[in-house]
Amino acid sequence: MKASELRELSVEELQVKLKDLKQELFNLRFQLAVNQLENPMRISAVKKDIARVSTILRQRELSGSEA
């Protein structure tokens, strides 16, 4: 998911997206532990998506406090 797509979402939608991504990461790690993971590169992609969403939420938090 691109950062430009994420910037179009509201704060509530971003928080839901972050929760979903964290749950997906948990599931992927569980699959990795029991050797059922089909695409190991998906873990790093989900981690990067979590970082993108967290960064955008933090930017909005900082810009909101300054205004």
mmJSON file of the N, C-alpha and C atoms, coordinates in Angstrom:
{"data_MODEL":{"atom_site":{
"group_PDB":["ATOM","ATOM","ATOM","ATOM","ATOM","ATOM","ATOM","ATOM","ATOM","ATOM","ATOM","ATOM","ATOM","ATOM","ATOM","ATOM","ATOM","ATOM","ATOM","ATOM","ATOM","ATOM","ATOM","ATOM","ATOM","ATOM","ATOM","ATOM","ATOM","ATOM","ATOM","ATOM","ATOM","ATOM","ATOM","ATOM","ATOM","ATOM","ATOM","ATOM","ATOM","ATOM","ATOM","ATOM","ATOM","ATOM","ATOM","ATOM","ATOM","ATOM","ATOM","ATOM","ATOM","ATOM","ATOM","ATOM","ATOM","ATOM","ATOM","ATOM","ATOM","ATOM","ATOM","ATOM","ATOM","ATOM","ATOM","ATOM","ATOM","ATOM","ATOM","ATOM","ATOM","ATOM","ATOM","ATOM","ATOM","ATOM","ATOM","ATOM","ATOM","ATOM","ATOM","ATOM","ATOM","ATOM","ATOM","ATOM","ATOM","ATOM","ATOM","ATOM","ATOM","ATOM","ATOM","ATOM","ATOM","ATOM","ATOM","ATOM","ATOM","ATOM","ATOM","ATOM","ATOM","ATOM","ATOM","ATOM","ATOM","ATOM","ATOM","ATOM","ATOM","ATOM","ATOM","ATOM","ATOM","ATOM","ATOM","ATOM","ATOM","ATOM","ATOM","ATOM","ATOM","ATOM","ATOM","ATOM","ATOM","ATOM","ATOM","ATOM","ATOM","ATOM","ATOM","ATOM","ATOM","ATOM","ATOM","ATOM","ATOM","ATOM","ATOM","ATOM","ATOM","ATOM","ATOM","ATOM","ATOM","ATOM","ATOM","ATOM","ATOM","ATOM","ATOM","ATOM","ATOM","ATOM","ATOM","ATOM","ATOM","ATOM","ATOM","ATOM","ATOM","ATOM","ATOM","ATOM","ATOM","ATOM","ATOM","ATOM","ATOM","ATOM","ATOM","ATOM","ATOM","ATOM","ATOM","ATOM","ATOM","ATOM","ATOM","ATOM","ATOM","ATOM","ATOM","ATOM","ATOM","ATOM","ATOM","ATOM","ATOM","ATOM","ATOM","ATOM","ATOM","ATOM","ATOM","ATOM","ATOM"],
"id":[1,2,3,4,5,6,7,8,9,10,11,12,13,14,15,16,17,18,19,20,21,22,23,24,25,26,27,28,29,30,31,32,33,34,35,36,37,38,39,40,41,42,43,44,45,46,47,48,49,50,51,52,53,54,55,56,57,58,59,60,61,62,63,64,65,66,67,68,69,70,71,72,73,74,75,76,77,78,79,80,81,82,83,84,85,86,87,88,89,90,91,92,93,94,95,96,97,98,99,100,101,102,103,104,105,106,107,108,109,110,111,112,113,114,115,116,117,118,119,120,121,122,123,124,125,126,127,128,129,130,131,132,133,134,135,136,137,138,139,140,141,142,143,144,145,146,147,148,149,150,151,152,153,154,155,156,157,158,159,160,161,162,163,164,165,166,167,168,169,170,171,172,173,174,175,176,177,178,179,180,181,182,183,184,185,186,187,188,189,190,191,192,193,194,195,196,197,198,199,200,201],
"type_symbol":["N","C","C","N","C","C","N","C","C","N","C","C","N","C","C","N","C","C","N","C","C","N","C","C","N","C","C","N","C","C","N","C","C","N","C","C","N","C","C","N","C","C","N","C","C","N","C","C","N","C","C","N","C","C","N","C","C","N","C","C","N","C","C","N","C","C","N","C","C","N","C","C","N","C","C","N","C","C","N","C","C","N","C","C","N","C","C","N","C","C","N","C","C","N","C","C","N","C","C","N","C","C","N","C","C","N","C","C","N","C","C","N","C","C","N","C","C","N","C","C","N","C","C","N","C","C","N","C","C","N","C","C","N","C","C","N","C","C","N","C","C","N","C","C","N","C","C","N","C","C","N","C","C","N","C","C","N","C","C","N","C","C","N","C","C","N","C","C","N","C","C","N","C","C","N","C","C","N","C","C","N","C","C","N","C","C","N","C","C","N","C","C","N","C","C","N","C","C","N","C","C"],
"label_atom_id":["N","CA","C","N","CA","C","N","CA","C","N","CA","C","N","CA","C","N","CA","C","N","CA","C","N","CA","C","N","CA","C","N","CA","C","N","CA","C","N","CA","C","N","CA","C","N","CA","C","N","CA","C","N","CA","C","N","CA","C","N","CA","C","N","CA","C","N","CA","C","N","CA","C","N","CA","C","N","CA","C","N","CA","C","N","CA","C","N","CA","C","N","CA","C","N","CA","C","N","CA","C","N","CA","C","N","CA","C","N","CA","C","N","CA","C","N","CA","C","N","CA","C","N","CA","C","N","CA","C","N","CA","C","N","CA","C","N","CA","C","N","CA","C","N","CA","C","N","CA","C","N","CA","C","N","CA","C","N","CA","C","N","CA","C","N","CA","C","N","CA","C","N","CA","C","N","CA","C","N","CA","C","N","CA","C","N","CA","C","N","CA","C","N","CA","C","N","CA","C","N","CA","C","N","CA","C","N","CA","C","N","CA","C","N","CA","C","N","CA","C","N","CA","C","N","CA","C","N","CA","C","N","CA","C"],
"label_alt_id":[null,null,null,null,null,null,null,null,null,null,null,null,null,null,null,null,null,null,null,null,null,null,null,null,null,null,null,null,null,null,null,null,null,null,null,null,null,null,null,null,null,null,null,null,null,null,null,null,null,null,null,null,null,null,null,null,null,null,null,null,null,null,null,null,null,null,null,null,null,null,null,null,null,null,null,null,null,null,null,null,null,null,null,null,null,null,null,null,null,null,null,null,null,null,null,null,null,null,null,null,null,null,null,null,null,null,null,null,null,null,null,null,null,null,null,null,null,null,null,null,null,null,null,null,null,null,null,null,null,null,null,null,null,null,null,null,null,null,null,null,null,null,null,null,null,null,null,null,null,null,null,null,null,null,null,null,null,null,null,null,null,null,null,null,null,null,null,null,null,null,null,null,null,null,null,null,null,null,null,null,null,null,null,null,null,null,null,null,null,null,null,null,null,null,null,null,null,null,null,null,null],
"label_comp_id":["MET","MET","MET","LYS","LYS","LYS","ALA","ALA","ALA","SER","SER","SER","GLU","GLU","GLU","LEU","LEU","LEU","ARG","ARG","ARG","GLU","GLU","GLU","LEU","LEU","LEU","SER","SER","SER","VAL","VAL","VAL","GLU","GLU","GLU","GLU","GLU","GLU","LEU","LEU","LEU","GLN","GLN","GLN","VAL","VAL","VAL","LYS","LYS","LYS","LEU","LEU","LEU","LYS","LYS","LYS","ASP","ASP","ASP","LEU","LEU","LEU","LYS","LYS","LYS","GLN","GLN","GLN","GLU","GLU","GLU","LEU","LEU","LEU","PHE","PHE","PHE","ASN","ASN","ASN","LEU","LEU","LEU","ARG","ARG","ARG","PHE","PHE","PHE","GLN","GLN","GLN","LEU","LEU","LEU","ALA","ALA","ALA","VAL","VAL","VAL","ASN","ASN","ASN","GLN","GLN","GLN","LEU","LEU","LEU","GLU","GLU","GLU","ASN","ASN","ASN","PRO","PRO","PRO","MET","MET","MET","ARG","ARG","ARG","ILE","ILE","ILE","SER","SER","SER","ALA","ALA","ALA","VAL","VAL","VAL","LYS","LYS","LYS","LYS","LYS","LYS","ASP","ASP","ASP","ILE","ILE","ILE","ALA","ALA","ALA","ARG","ARG","ARG","VAL","VAL","VAL","SER","SER","SER","THR","THR","THR","ILE","ILE","ILE","LEU","LEU","LEU","ARG","ARG","ARG","GLN","GLN","GLN","ARG","ARG","ARG","GLU","GLU","GLU","LEU","LEU","LEU","SER","SER","SER","GLY","GLY","GLY","SER","SER","SER","GLU","GLU","GLU","ALA","ALA","ALA"],
"label_asym_id":["A","A","A","A","A","A","A","A","A","A","A","A","A","A","A","A","A","A","A","A","A","A","A","A","A","A","A","A","A","A","A","A","A","A","A","A","A","A","A","A","A","A","A","A","A","A","A","A","A","A","A","A","A","A","A","A","A","A","A","A","A","A","A","A","A","A","A","A","A","A","A","A","A","A","A","A","A","A","A","A","A","A","A","A","A","A","A","A","A","A","A","A","A","A","A","A","A","A","A","A","A","A","A","A","A","A","A","A","A","A","A","A","A","A","A","A","A","A","A","A","A","A","A","A","A","A","A","A","A","A","A","A","A","A","A","A","A","A","A","A","A","A","A","A","A","A","A","A","A","A","A","A","A","A","A","A","A","A","A","A","A","A","A","A","A","A","A","A","A","A","A","A","A","A","A","A","A","A","A","A","A","A","A","A","A","A","A","A","A","A","A","A","A","A","A","A","A","A","A","A","A"],
"label_entity_id":["1","1","1","1","1","1","1","1","1","1","1","1","1","1","1","1","1","1","1","1","1","1","1","1","1","1","1","1","1","1","1","1","1","1","1","1","1","1","1","1","1","1","1","1","1","1","1","1","1","1","1","1","1","1","1","1","1","1","1","1","1","1","1","1","1","1","1","1","1","1","1","1","1","1","1","1","1","1","1","1","1","1","1","1","1","1","1","1","1","1","1","1","1","1","1","1","1","1","1","1","1","1","1","1","1","1","1","1","1","1","1","1","1","1","1","1","1","1","1","1","1","1","1","1","1","1","1","1","1","1","1","1","1","1","1","1","1","1","1","1","1","1","1","1","1","1","1","1","1","1","1","1","1","1","1","1","1","1","1","1","1","1","1","1","1","1","1","1","1","1","1","1","1","1","1","1","1","1","1","1","1","1","1","1","1","1","1","1","1","1","1","1","1","1","1","1","1","1","1","1","1"],
"label_seq_id":[1,1,1,2,2,2,3,3,3,4,4,4,5,5,5,6,6,6,7,7,7,8,8,8,9,9,9,10,10,10,11,11,11,12,12,12,13,13,13,14,14,14,15,15,15,16,16,16,17,17,17,18,18,18,19,19,19,20,20,20,21,21,21,22,22,22,23,23,23,24,24,24,25,25,25,26,26,26,27,27,27,28,28,28,29,29,29,30,30,30,31,31,31,32,32,32,33,33,33,34,34,34,35,35,35,36,36,36,37,37,37,38,38,38,39,39,39,40,40,40,41,41,41,42,42,42,43,43,43,44,44,44,45,45,45,46,46,46,47,47,47,48,48,48,49,49,49,50,50,50,51,51,51,52,52,52,53,53,53,54,54,54,55,55,55,56,56,56,57,57,57,58,58,58,59,59,59,60,60,60,61,61,61,62,62,62,63,63,63,64,64,64,65,65,65,66,66,66,67,67,67],
"pdbx_PDB_ins_code":[null,null,null,null,null,null,null,null,null,null,null,null,null,null,null,null,null,null,null,null,null,null,null,null,null,null,null,null,null,null,null,null,null,null,null,null,null,null,null,null,null,null,null,null,null,null,null,null,null,null,null,null,null,null,null,null,null,null,null,null,null,null,null,null,null,null,null,null,null,null,null,null,null,null,null,null,null,null,null,null,null,null,null,null,null,null,null,null,null,null,null,null,null,null,null,null,null,null,null,null,null,null,null,null,null,null,null,null,null,null,null,null,null,null,null,null,null,null,null,null,null,null,null,null,null,null,null,null,null,null,null,null,null,null,null,null,null,null,null,null,null,null,null,null,null,null,null,null,null,null,null,null,null,null,null,null,null,null,null,null,null,null,null,null,null,null,null,null,null,null,null,null,null,null,null,null,null,null,null,null,null,null,null,null,null,null,null,null,null,null,null,null,null,null,null,null,null,null,null,null,null],
"Cartn_x":[0.837,0.0,0.885,0.509,1.315,0.919,1.883,1.64,0.606,0.599,-0.376,-1.803,-1.988,-3.307,-3.699,-2.729,-3.004,-3.328,-2.708,-2.949,-4.378,-5.062,-6.438,-7.428,-6.992,-7.881,-7.984,-9.074,-9.25,-8.443,-8.346,-7.588,-8.209,-9.529,-10.207,-9.945,-9.99,-9.722,-8.279,-7.367,-5.965,-5.756,-6.452,-6.319,-6.866,-7.958,-8.508,-7.543,-6.972,-6.013,-4.791,-4.314,-3.163,-3.475,-4.657,-5.062,-5.113,-5.684,-5.774,-4.393,-3.487,-2.136,-1.385,-1.559,-0.901,-1.436,-2.742,-3.329,-2.797,-2.673,-2.132,-0.682,0.103,1.49,1.562,0.697,0.646,0.353,-0.646,-1.011,0.131,0.83,1.954,3.083,3.368,4.413,4.028,2.747,2.277,2.442,2.073,2.241,3.706,4.575,6.011,6.498,5.976,6.414,6.001,4.876,4.406,4.689,5.56,6.01,4.871,3.908,2.816,2.786,3.825,3.852,4.25,3.407,3.671,4.614,4.442,5.243,5.926,7.17,7.85,8.085,8.097,8.312,7.11,5.983,4.782,4.982,5.789,6.052,6.71,7.739,8.416,7.511,6.666,5.742,4.731,4.238,3.27,3.946,5.185,5.922,6.092,6.389,6.56,5.242,4.144,2.834,2.482,2.811,2.576,3.369,4.603,5.437,4.861,4.359,3.772,2.542,1.67,0.451,0.806,1.741,2.153,2.759,3.549,4.177,3.126,2.157,1.118,0.277,-0.045,-0.791,-0.001,1.298,2.133,2.23,2.348,2.404,1.122,0.007,-1.289,-1.415,-0.897,-0.938,-0.121,1.062,1.915,1.342,0.802,0.248,-1.031,-1.763,-2.972,-2.669,-1.57,-1.232,-0.673,-0.081,0.493,-0.579,-1.668,-2.723,-3.553],
"Cartn_y":[-1.175,0.0,1.243,2.198,3.409,4.43,5.275,6.294,7.304,7.59,8.548,8.021,6.712,6.124,6.219,6.025,6.068,7.479,8.479,9.864,10.312,9.621,9.964,9.438,8.525,7.932,8.818,8.67,9.434,8.772,9.445,8.923,7.62,7.573,6.366,5.186,5.465,4.401,3.924,4.847,4.466,3.606,3.926,3.131,1.723,1.607,0.282,-0.485,0.216,-0.406,-0.908,-0.112,-0.499,-1.746,-1.784,-2.953,-4.204,-4.063,-5.199,-5.679,-4.739,-5.117,-5.827,-5.378,-6.04,-7.451,-7.621,-8.957,-9.852,-9.296,-10.07,-10.476,-9.565,-9.881,-11.006,-10.953,-12.023,-13.363,-13.366,-14.603,-15.112,-14.209,-14.613,-15.211,-14.604,-15.138,-16.502,-16.674,-17.973,-19.03,-18.669,-19.597,-19.938,-18.951,-19.197,-20.184,-20.073,-20.945,-22.395,-22.607,-23.972,-24.422,-23.708,-24.055,-24.164,-23.248,-23.231,-21.941,-21.131,-19.84,-20.047,-19.561,-19.743,-18.677,-17.42,-16.319,-15.579,-15.908,-15.26,-13.765,-13.294,-11.871,-11.033,-11.668,-10.952,-10.347,-10.998,-10.489,-9.115,-8.974,-7.686,-6.629,-7.034,-6.081,-5.56,-6.439,-6.028,-5.127,-5.443,-4.588,-3.176,-3.083,-1.775,-1.019,-1.733,-1.089,-0.569,-1.338,-0.895,0.377,0.415,1.603,2.807,2.599,3.709,4.276,3.389,3.841,4.556,4.009,4.626,6.003,6.132,7.413,8.461,8.083,9.032,9.438,8.475,8.812,9.783,9.559,10.431,11.828,11.905,13.209,13.99,13.31,13.98,14.403,13.596,13.944,15.198,15.286,16.446,17.695,17.552,18.712,19.194,18.29,18.664,19.42,19.062,19.726,21.121,21.344,22.654,23.654,23.164,24.06,24.659],
"Cartn_z":[0.0,0.0,0.0,-0.795,-0.924,0.136,0.506,1.512,1.028,-0.264,-0.8,-0.627,-0.75,-0.529,0.941,1.815,3.249,3.72,3.105,3.521,3.239,2.33,2.001,3.033,3.898,4.894,6.13,6.858,8.098,9.216,10.347,11.481,11.988,12.052,12.52,11.577,10.277,9.292,9.397,9.652,9.803,11.044,12.114,13.332,13.137,12.4,12.088,11.192,10.208,9.295,10.07,11.022,11.832,12.655,13.232,14.019,13.138,11.939,11.01,10.58,10.315,9.888,11.009,12.245,13.372,13.56,13.353,13.453,12.328,11.135,10.008,10.27,10.833,11.155,12.181,13.185,14.177,13.508,12.618,11.919,11.05,10.373,9.528,10.364,11.5,12.382,12.926,13.22,13.689,12.597,11.366,10.245,10.029,10.211,10.068,11.115,12.325,13.412,13.18,12.531,12.288,10.854,10.164,8.809,7.802,7.87,6.903,6.099,6.22,5.531,4.076,3.153,1.732,1.188,1.647,1.116,2.277,2.589,3.72,3.513,2.282,2.031,2.461,2.66,3.093,4.49,5.322,6.674,6.599,5.781,5.686,5.047,4.109,3.486,4.507,5.361,6.386,7.413,7.781,8.72,8.163,6.885,6.26,6.198,5.937,5.931,7.322,8.36,9.733,10.012,9.553,9.762,9.032,7.82,7.057,7.772,8.215,8.89,10.196,10.946,12.21,11.972,10.936,10.617,10.262,9.449,9.06,10.265,11.139,12.35,13.224,13.349,14.177,13.557,12.246,11.572,11.807,11.729,11.954,13.408,14.315,15.738,15.996,15.404,15.608,14.947,13.75,13.065,13.763,14.377,15.096,16.38,17.041,18.294,18.065,16.884,16.578,16.196,15.612,15.117,16.234],
"occupancy":[1.0,1.0,1.0,1.0,1.0,1.0,1.0,1.0,1.0,1.0,1.0,1.0,1.0,1.0,1.0,1.0,1.0,1.0,1.0,1.0,1.0,1.0,1.0,1.0,1.0,1.0,1.0,1.0,1.0,1.0,1.0,1.0,1.0,1.0,1.0,1.0,1.0,1.0,1.0,1.0,1.0,1.0,1.0,1.0,1.0,1.0,1.0,1.0,1.0,1.0,1.0,1.0,1.0,1.0,1.0,1.0,1.0,1.0,1.0,1.0,1.0,1.0,1.0,1.0,1.0,1.0,1.0,1.0,1.0,1.0,1.0,1.0,1.0,1.0,1.0,1.0,1.0,1.0,1.0,1.0,1.0,1.0,1.0,1.0,1.0,1.0,1.0,1.0,1.0,1.0,1.0,1.0,1.0,1.0,1.0,1.0,1.0,1.0,1.0,1.0,1.0,1.0,1.0,1.0,1.0,1.0,1.0,1.0,1.0,1.0,1.0,1.0,1.0,1.0,1.0,1.0,1.0,1.0,1.0,1.0,1.0,1.0,1.0,1.0,1.0,1.0,1.0,1.0,1.0,1.0,1.0,1.0,1.0,1.0,1.0,1.0,1.0,1.0,1.0,1.0,1.0,1.0,1.0,1.0,1.0,1.0,1.0,1.0,1.0,1.0,1.0,1.0,1.0,1.0,1.0,1.0,1.0,1.0,1.0,1.0,1.0,1.0,1.0,1.0,1.0,1.0,1.0,1.0,1.0,1.0,1.0,1.0,1.0,1.0,1.0,1.0,1.0,1.0,1.0,1.0,1.0,1.0,1.0,1.0,1.0,1.0,1.0,1.0,1.0,1.0,1.0,1.0,1.0,1.0,1.0,1.0,1.0,1.0,1.0,1.0,1.0],
"B_iso_or_equiv":[0.0,0.0,0.0,0.0,0.0,0.0,0.0,0.0,0.0,0.0,0.0,0.0,0.0,0.0,0.0,0.0,0.0,0.0,0.0,0.0,0.0,0.0,0.0,0.0,0.0,0.0,0.0,0.0,0.0,0.0,0.0,0.0,0.0,0.0,0.0,0.0,0.0,0.0,0.0,0.0,0.0,0.0,0.0,0.0,0.0,0.0,0.0,0.0,0.0,0.0,0.0,0.0,0.0,0.0,0.0,0.0,0.0,0.0,0.0,0.0,0.0,0.0,0.0,0.0,0.0,0.0,0.0,0.0,0.0,0.0,0.0,0.0,0.0,0.0,0.0,0.0,0.0,0.0,0.0,0.0,0.0,0.0,0.0,0.0,0.0,0.0,0.0,0.0,0.0,0.0,0.0,0.0,0.0,0.0,0.0,0.0,0.0,0.0,0.0,0.0,0.0,0.0,0.0,0.0,0.0,0.0,0.0,0.0,0.0,0.0,0.0,0.0,0.0,0.0,0.0,0.0,0.0,0.0,0.0,0.0,0.0,0.0,0.0,0.0,0.0,0.0,0.0,0.0,0.0,0.0,0.0,0.0,0.0,0.0,0.0,0.0,0.0,0.0,0.0,0.0,0.0,0.0,0.0,0.0,0.0,0.0,0.0,0.0,0.0,0.0,0.0,0.0,0.0,0.0,0.0,0.0,0.0,0.0,0.0,0.0,0.0,0.0,0.0,0.0,0.0,0.0,0.0,0.0,0.0,0.0,0.0,0.0,0.0,0.0,0.0,0.0,0.0,0.0,0.0,0.0,0.0,0.0,0.0,0.0,0.0,0.0,0.0,0.0,0.0,0.0,0.0,0.0,0.0,0.0,0.0,0.0,0.0,0.0,0.0,0.0,0.0],
"pdbx_formal_charge":[null,null,null,null,null,null,null,null,null,null,null,null,null,null,null,null,null,null,null,null,null,null,null,null,null,null,null,null,null,null,null,null,null,null,null,null,null,null,null,null,null,null,null,null,null,null,null,null,null,null,null,null,null,null,null,null,null,null,null,null,null,null,null,null,null,null,null,null,null,null,null,null,null,null,null,null,null,null,null,null,null,null,null,null,null,null,null,null,null,null,null,null,null,null,null,null,null,null,null,null,null,null,null,null,null,null,null,null,null,null,null,null,null,null,null,null,null,null,null,null,null,null,null,null,null,null,null,null,null,null,null,null,null,null,null,null,null,null,null,null,null,null,null,null,null,null,null,null,null,null,null,null,null,null,null,null,null,null,null,null,null,null,null,null,null,null,null,null,null,null,null,null,null,null,null,null,null,null,null,null,null,null,null,null,null,null,null,null,null,null,null,null,null,null,null,null,null,null,null,null,null],
"auth_seq_id":[1,1,1,2,2,2,3,3,3,4,4,4,5,5,5,6,6,6,7,7,7,8,8,8,9,9,9,10,10,10,11,11,11,12,12,12,13,13,13,14,14,14,15,15,15,16,16,16,17,17,17,18,18,18,19,19,19,20,20,20,21,21,21,22,22,22,23,23,23,24,24,24,25,25,25,26,26,26,27,27,27,28,28,28,29,29,29,30,30,30,31,31,31,32,32,32,33,33,33,34,34,34,35,35,35,36,36,36,37,37,37,38,38,38,39,39,39,40,40,40,41,41,41,42,42,42,43,43,43,44,44,44,45,45,45,46,46,46,47,47,47,48,48,48,49,49,49,50,50,50,51,51,51,52,52,52,53,53,53,54,54,54,55,55,55,56,56,56,57,57,57,58,58,58,59,59,59,60,60,60,61,61,61,62,62,62,63,63,63,64,64,64,65,65,65,66,66,66,67,67,67],
"auth_comp_id":["MET","MET","MET","LYS","LYS","LYS","ALA","ALA","ALA","SER","SER","SER","GLU","GLU","GLU","LEU","LEU","LEU","ARG","ARG","ARG","GLU","GLU","GLU","LEU","LEU","LEU","SER","SER","SER","VAL","VAL","VAL","GLU","GLU","GLU","GLU","GLU","GLU","LEU","LEU","LEU","GLN","GLN","GLN","VAL","VAL","VAL","LYS","LYS","LYS","LEU","LEU","LEU","LYS","LYS","LYS","ASP","ASP","ASP","LEU","LEU","LEU","LYS","LYS","LYS","GLN","GLN","GLN","GLU","GLU","GLU","LEU","LEU","LEU","PHE","PHE","PHE","ASN","ASN","ASN","LEU","LEU","LEU","ARG","ARG","ARG","PHE","PHE","PHE","GLN","GLN","GLN","LEU","LEU","LEU","ALA","ALA","ALA","VAL","VAL","VAL","ASN","ASN","ASN","GLN","GLN","GLN","LEU","LEU","LEU","GLU","GLU","GLU","ASN","ASN","ASN","PRO","PRO","PRO","MET","MET","MET","ARG","ARG","ARG","ILE","ILE","ILE","SER","SER","SER","ALA","ALA","ALA","VAL","VAL","VAL","LYS","LYS","LYS","LYS","LYS","LYS","ASP","ASP","ASP","ILE","ILE","ILE","ALA","ALA","ALA","ARG","ARG","ARG","VAL","VAL","VAL","SER","SER","SER","THR","THR","THR","ILE","ILE","ILE","LEU","LEU","LEU","ARG","ARG","ARG","GLN","GLN","GLN","ARG","ARG","ARG","GLU","GLU","GLU","LEU","LEU","LEU","SER","SER","SER","GLY","GLY","GLY","SER","SER","SER","GLU","GLU","GLU","ALA","ALA","ALA"],
"auth_asym_id":["A","A","A","A","A","A","A","A","A","A","A","A","A","A","A","A","A","A","A","A","A","A","A","A","A","A","A","A","A","A","A","A","A","A","A","A","A","A","A","A","A","A","A","A","A","A","A","A","A","A","A","A","A","A","A","A","A","A","A","A","A","A","A","A","A","A","A","A","A","A","A","A","A","A","A","A","A","A","A","A","A","A","A","A","A","A","A","A","A","A","A","A","A","A","A","A","A","A","A","A","A","A","A","A","A","A","A","A","A","A","A","A","A","A","A","A","A","A","A","A","A","A","A","A","A","A","A","A","A","A","A","A","A","A","A","A","A","A","A","A","A","A","A","A","A","A","A","A","A","A","A","A","A","A","A","A","A","A","A","A","A","A","A","A","A","A","A","A","A","A","A","A","A","A","A","A","A","A","A","A","A","A","A","A","A","A","A","A","A","A","A","A","A","A","A","A","A","A","A","A","A"],
"auth_atom_id":["N","CA","C","N","CA","C","N","CA","C","N","CA","C","N","CA","C","N","CA","C","N","CA","C","N","CA","C","N","CA","C","N","CA","C","N","CA","C","N","CA","C","N","CA","C","N","CA","C","N","CA","C","N","CA","C","N","CA","C","N","CA","C","N","CA","C","N","CA","C","N","CA","C","N","CA","C","N","CA","C","N","CA","C","N","CA","C","N","CA","C","N","CA","C","N","CA","C","N","CA","C","N","CA","C","N","CA","C","N","CA","C","N","CA","C","N","CA","C","N","CA","C","N","CA","C","N","CA","C","N","CA","C","N","CA","C","N","CA","C","N","CA","C","N","CA","C","N","CA","C","N","CA","C","N","CA","C","N","CA","C","N","CA","C","N","CA","C","N","CA","C","N","CA","C","N","CA","C","N","CA","C","N","CA","C","N","CA","C","N","CA","C","N","CA","C","N","CA","C","N","CA","C","N","CA","C","N","CA","C","N","CA","C","N","CA","C","N","CA","C","N","CA","C","N","CA","C","N","CA","C","N","CA","C"],
"pdbx_PDB_model_num":[1,1,1,1,1,1,1,1,1,1,1,1,1,1,1,1,1,1,1,1,1,1,1,1,1,1,1,1,1,1,1,1,1,1,1,1,1,1,1,1,1,1,1,1,1,1,1,1,1,1,1,1,1,1,1,1,1,1,1,1,1,1,1,1,1,1,1,1,1,1,1,1,1,1,1,1,1,1,1,1,1,1,1,1,1,1,1,1,1,1,1,1,1,1,1,1,1,1,1,1,1,1,1,1,1,1,1,1,1,1,1,1,1,1,1,1,1,1,1,1,1,1,1,1,1,1,1,1,1,1,1,1,1,1,1,1,1,1,1,1,1,1,1,1,1,1,1,1,1,1,1,1,1,1,1,1,1,1,1,1,1,1,1,1,1,1,1,1,1,1,1,1,1,1,1,1,1,1,1,1,1,1,1,1,1,1,1,1,1,1,1,1,1,1,1,1,1,1,1,1,1]
}}}
